[in-house]
Amino acid sequence: MKEEDLSRIKRYPIVEYLERKGIKPVRRTPSYALYRSPLREETHPSFKVDTEKNLWIDYAEGRGGSIIDLFMRLENCTLSEAIHRLGQNASDNGTYSFLNDFVPNNPQPVMVANGTRRLIEISDTLPPYFQEYLTKVRCINLEKTMPFLKCISYEVRSRLYQAIGFANLSGGYELRDDKTFKGTIAPKDITPIFTDRAEPVCIFEGFMDFLSFLSMKEKITNHCLVMNSVSNVARTIRYLNDRHLTHIRTFLDNDEAGRRTVQDFIKAGFHVEDMNIHYQDFKDLNDFHVSRVREQQKRKAQEQTHISITGQNKKSKQVKLKMK
């Protein structure tokens, strides 16, 4: 590749690339953008993009570089693949087209590639280890939630993986395994549910919170919407405005990103009920739900122990009376 072509690729704005992947900055100034690292899960932002030099650095890892370096990490591809794919999207006049690789708007998810993930199979049956993770670790009621869940088999560099899948509006899937992995089969989008129900609309940050809500409620009477990331706040606002839905209840994470998203809804003119007032001592709705279930289980165990001890005492008294 010619030096000028490589130079042209490196001018592709990193901020724009991240935006196309649904990753938005926590803070933005004229000279830099600060993110929670897209390379792993983290609470405090440690990933900085110098928008003047178009370079990135991950302070937690002590690593950084150009758009090519970042593309290789996020798309899990080789240097030559990164240059080829970025080169296809960079035109001679310095503008960039994204028709080929980045966010395919394809409603048919079969065999769609999201950089590193190629969808192989969708199943309605979750393996026992996923069921155990949902019920034992996340305290999810499978009877209520299974209609919304799939088992997704996908391929990464010729290796096969499975994850719990939750479909979105554009035919993509949010992924979660029974360990720490979270990801997406593109395209990434919101998931509206129960679209014929009444306001207020219940807004959830992730699908695990929505599953917790289903598990907690006897019956759902509200329109619900899962954002699948606070980076989808603009899409959520458009969806609500297009349907003239003005009253919402937000069930977002108890962190800065969640609070900022609530303010985004308020600024957009919605009547907002911020529901995290009910779980303000917990990380998110699922964390609250798990704590509540554990407490109920503890009380039930104590009651059973009390009943057992009472029964044993009664038998003991009866034996003593017979001996007399």
TIFI-515173 format. One record per residue (C-alpha): residue number from 1; x, y, z. Coordinates in steps of 0.25 Angstrom, whole numbers. Last residue first. Example, Ala and Ser with C-alpha at 12.3 -4.5 7.8 and 13.67 -1.06 7.14 Angstrom:
<rolums>
ROLUM   num       u       v       w
ROLUM     2      55      -4      29
ROLUM     1      49     -18      31
</rolums>
This chain:
<rolums>
ROLUM   num       u       v       w
ROLUM   324    -178    -161     333
ROLUM   323    -170    -167     321
ROLUM   322    -182    -164     312
ROLUM   321    -182    -149     316
ROLUM   320    -167    -149     314
ROLUM   319    -169    -155     299
ROLUM   318    -180    -144     297
ROLUM   317    -171    -133     301
ROLUM   316    -160    -138     292
ROLUM   315    -169    -139     280
ROLUM   314    -174    -125     283
ROLUM   313    -159    -120     283
ROLUM   312    -156    -127     270
ROLUM   311    -168    -120     263
ROLUM   310    -164    -106     269
ROLUM   309    -150    -109     264
ROLUM   308    -155    -112     250
ROLUM   307    -164    -101     249
ROLUM   306    -153     -91     253
ROLUM   305    -144     -97     243
ROLUM   304    -154     -96     232
ROLUM   303    -156     -81     236
ROLUM   302    -141     -79     236
ROLUM   301    -140     -85     222
ROLUM   300    -152     -76     217
ROLUM   299    -146     -64     223
ROLUM   298    -132     -67     216
ROLUM   297    -140     -70     202
ROLUM   296    -147     -56     203
ROLUM   295    -134     -49     206
ROLUM   294    -127     -56     194
ROLUM   293    -139     -52     185
ROLUM   292    -138     -37     190
ROLUM   291    -123     -37     188
ROLUM   290    -124     -43     174
ROLUM   289    -135     -33     170
ROLUM   288    -126     -21     175
ROLUM   287    -114     -26     167
ROLUM   286    -124     -28     155
ROLUM   285    -129     -14     156
ROLUM   284    -115      -8     156
ROLUM   283    -103      -5     165
ROLUM   282    -111      -5     178
ROLUM   281    -113       5     189
ROLUM   280    -122      13     180
ROLUM   279    -131       2     178
ROLUM   278    -145       9     179
ROLUM   277    -139      23     175
ROLUM   276    -135      15     163
ROLUM   275    -149      18     157
ROLUM   274    -146      31     151
ROLUM   273    -160      35     147
ROLUM   272    -158      44     135
ROLUM   271    -168      53     127
ROLUM   270    -161      54     114
ROLUM   269    -156      68     108
ROLUM   268    -143      64     102
ROLUM   267    -136      70     114
ROLUM   266    -143      61     123
ROLUM   265    -138      49     114
ROLUM   264    -124      54     114
ROLUM   263    -124      56     129
ROLUM   262    -128      41     131
ROLUM   261    -116      37     122
ROLUM   260    -107      45     131
ROLUM   259    -111      38     143
ROLUM   258    -109      25     136
ROLUM   257     -95      28     131
ROLUM   256     -92      34     145
ROLUM   255     -96      21     152
ROLUM   254    -108      14     158
ROLUM   253    -111       7     145
ROLUM   252    -124      10     139
ROLUM   251    -139       6     141
ROLUM   250    -146      19     135
ROLUM   249    -161      21     135
ROLUM   248    -166      28     123
ROLUM   247    -177      38     120
ROLUM   246    -176      45     106
ROLUM   245    -180      34      96
ROLUM   244    -184      41      83
ROLUM   243    -180      29      74
ROLUM   242    -169      36      66
ROLUM   241    -165      43      79
ROLUM   240    -163      30      86
ROLUM   239    -154      23      75
ROLUM   238    -146      36      73
ROLUM   237    -143      37      88
ROLUM   236    -139      22      89
ROLUM   235    -130      24      76
ROLUM   234    -123      36      83
ROLUM   233    -122      28      96
ROLUM   232    -115      16      89
ROLUM   231    -101      19      96
ROLUM   230    -108      16     109
ROLUM   229    -107       1     105
ROLUM   228    -117     -10     101
ROLUM   227    -128       1     101
ROLUM   226    -139      -9     106
ROLUM   225    -153      -3     104
ROLUM   224    -166      -7     111
ROLUM   223    -180      -3     109
ROLUM   222    -187      -5     122
ROLUM   221    -197     -15     127
ROLUM   220    -187     -26     131
ROLUM   219    -193     -37     141
ROLUM   218    -188     -44     153
ROLUM   217    -176     -35     154
ROLUM   216    -162     -38     160
ROLUM   215    -158     -48     149
ROLUM   214    -162     -39     138
ROLUM   213    -154     -27     144
ROLUM   212    -142     -36     146
ROLUM   211    -143     -40     131
ROLUM   210    -143     -25     127
ROLUM   209    -131     -23     136
ROLUM   208    -124     -34     129
ROLUM   207    -128     -28     116
ROLUM   206    -120     -16     118
ROLUM   205    -122      -1     121
ROLUM   204    -137      -2     123
ROLUM   203    -148       8     120
ROLUM   202    -163       5     125
ROLUM   201    -172      13     116
ROLUM   200    -183      20     124
ROLUM   199    -192      18     117
ROLUM   198    -201       7     112
ROLUM   197    -198      -6     104
ROLUM   196    -199      -9      89
ROLUM   195    -184      -9      88
ROLUM   194    -182     -20      98
ROLUM   193    -167     -19      95
ROLUM   192    -157     -10      89
ROLUM   191    -143     -15      87
ROLUM   190    -132      -4      84
ROLUM   189    -121      -6      73
ROLUM   188    -108     -12      70
ROLUM   187    -107     -18      56
ROLUM   186     -99     -27      59
ROLUM   185     -97     -39      68
ROLUM   184     -94     -32      81
ROLUM   183     -85     -34      93
ROLUM   182     -84     -37     108
ROLUM   181     -75     -48     114
ROLUM   180     -73     -49     129
ROLUM   179     -77     -63     132
ROLUM   178     -90     -70     129
ROLUM   177     -91     -64     115
ROLUM   176     -97     -51     110
ROLUM   175    -101     -46      96
ROLUM   174    -109     -35      90
ROLUM   173    -115     -40      77
ROLUM   172    -117     -33      63
ROLUM   171    -130     -33      55
ROLUM   170    -132     -18      55
ROLUM   169    -141     -17      66
ROLUM   168    -133     -25      76
ROLUM   167    -132     -40      80
ROLUM   166    -127     -45      93
ROLUM   165    -117     -56      92
ROLUM   164    -111     -65     103
ROLUM   163     -97     -69      98
ROLUM   162     -90     -80      91
ROLUM   161     -76     -81      85
ROLUM   160     -69     -88      73
ROLUM   159     -55     -85      68
ROLUM   158     -51     -83      54
ROLUM   157     -47     -68      56
ROLUM   156     -59     -65      65
ROLUM   155     -72     -73      62
ROLUM   154     -86     -72      67
ROLUM   153     -96     -81      74
ROLUM   152    -108     -72      80
ROLUM   151    -117     -79      90
ROLUM   150    -130     -70      90
ROLUM   149    -137     -62     100
ROLUM   148    -150     -54     100
ROLUM   147    -160     -65     101
ROLUM   146    -152     -71     112
ROLUM   145    -155     -60     122
ROLUM   144    -167     -63     130
ROLUM   143    -165     -78     131
ROLUM   142    -150     -75     133
ROLUM   141    -152     -67     146
ROLUM   140    -138     -60     147
ROLUM   139    -130     -61     160
ROLUM   138    -118     -56     153
ROLUM   137    -108     -66     159
ROLUM   136    -117     -78     162
ROLUM   135    -128     -76     151
ROLUM   134    -120     -69     140
ROLUM   133    -107     -77     142
ROLUM   132    -115     -90     144
ROLUM   131    -122     -88     131
ROLUM   130    -109     -85     124
ROLUM   129    -102     -97     129
ROLUM   128    -115    -106     125
ROLUM   127    -114    -102     110
ROLUM   126    -124     -91     106
ROLUM   125    -134     -96      96
ROLUM   124    -140     -87      85
ROLUM   123    -128     -88      77
ROLUM   122    -121     -79      67
ROLUM   121    -109     -84      59
ROLUM   120     -96     -79      52
ROLUM   119     -95     -64      54
ROLUM   118     -81     -59      51
ROLUM   117     -74     -51      61
ROLUM   116     -61     -44      59
ROLUM   115     -65     -32      51
ROLUM   114     -80     -33      53
ROLUM   113     -83     -44      42
ROLUM   112     -97     -48      39
ROLUM   111     -99     -62      36
ROLUM   110    -113     -62      39
ROLUM   109    -118     -49      45
ROLUM   108    -128     -45      34
ROLUM   107    -132     -31      37
ROLUM   106    -120     -25      31
ROLUM   105    -115     -11      34
ROLUM   104    -101     -15      34
ROLUM   103     -93      -6      44
ROLUM   102     -78      -6      40
ROLUM   101     -73     -13      28
ROLUM   100     -78     -10      15
ROLUM    99     -87       3      14
ROLUM    98     -78      11      23
ROLUM    97     -73      22      14
ROLUM    96     -62      32      18
ROLUM    95     -58      45      13
ROLUM    94     -44      49      10
ROLUM    93     -45      52      -5
ROLUM    92     -39      39      -9
ROLUM    91     -50      30      -2
ROLUM    90     -48      23      11
ROLUM    89     -57      11      14
ROLUM    88     -50       1       6
ROLUM    87     -37       5      12
ROLUM    86     -42       2      26
ROLUM    85     -45     -12      22
ROLUM    84     -32     -14      15
ROLUM    83     -23      -7      26
ROLUM    82     -30     -16      36
ROLUM    81     -29     -29      29
ROLUM    80     -14     -26      26
ROLUM    79     -12     -23      41
ROLUM    78     -19     -35      46
ROLUM    77     -33     -36      51
ROLUM    76     -40     -36      65
ROLUM    75     -50     -25      61
ROLUM    74     -48     -17      74
ROLUM    73     -33     -20      75
ROLUM    72     -29     -18      60
ROLUM    71     -38      -6      58
ROLUM    70     -31       0      70
ROLUM    69     -17      -2      64
ROLUM    68     -22       3      51
ROLUM    67     -29      16      57
ROLUM    66     -16      20      62
ROLUM    65      -8      16      75
ROLUM    64     -10      12      90
ROLUM    63      -5       4     101
ROLUM    62      -3       7     116
ROLUM    61     -14      -4     119
ROLUM    60     -22       5     129
ROLUM    59     -18      17     122
ROLUM    58     -24      13     109
ROLUM    57     -19      22      98
ROLUM    56     -24      27      85
ROLUM    55     -19      36      74
ROLUM    54     -26      45      64
ROLUM    53     -16      56      66
ROLUM    52     -26      67      69
ROLUM    51     -37      57      74
ROLUM    50     -28      51      85
ROLUM    49     -36      39      89
ROLUM    48     -36      35     103
ROLUM    47     -39      22     110
ROLUM    46     -39      21     125
ROLUM    45     -54      24     128
ROLUM    44     -58      18     142
ROLUM    43     -67       6     143
ROLUM    42     -60      -3     134
ROLUM    41     -63     -15     124
ROLUM    40     -53     -18     114
ROLUM    39     -47     -13     101
ROLUM    38     -58      -2      99
ROLUM    37     -51       6     110
ROLUM    36     -61      15     117
ROLUM    35     -59      27     109
ROLUM    34     -52      41     109
ROLUM    33     -52      50      96
ROLUM    32     -41      60      93
ROLUM    31     -37      74      88
ROLUM    30     -51      82      87
ROLUM    29     -56      74      99
ROLUM    28     -64      62     101
ROLUM    27     -67      54     113
ROLUM    26     -74      40     115
ROLUM    25     -71      37     101
ROLUM    24     -81      29      92
ROLUM    23     -79      15      87
ROLUM    22     -91      10      77
ROLUM    21     -81       4      67
ROLUM    20     -83      16      58
ROLUM    19     -80      25      69
ROLUM    18     -66      18      71
ROLUM    17     -62      20      57
ROLUM    16     -67      34      58
ROLUM    15     -58      37      70
ROLUM    14     -46      30      63
ROLUM    13     -47      39      52
ROLUM    12     -41      33      39
ROLUM    11     -28      41      37
ROLUM    10     -20      28      39
ROLUM     9     -27      23      26
ROLUM     8     -22      35      18
ROLUM     7      -8      33      23
ROLUM     6      -8      18      19
ROLUM     5     -12      23       5
ROLUM     4      -2      33       5
ROLUM     3       9      23       8
ROLUM     2       5      14      -3
ROLUM     1       0       0       0
</rolums>
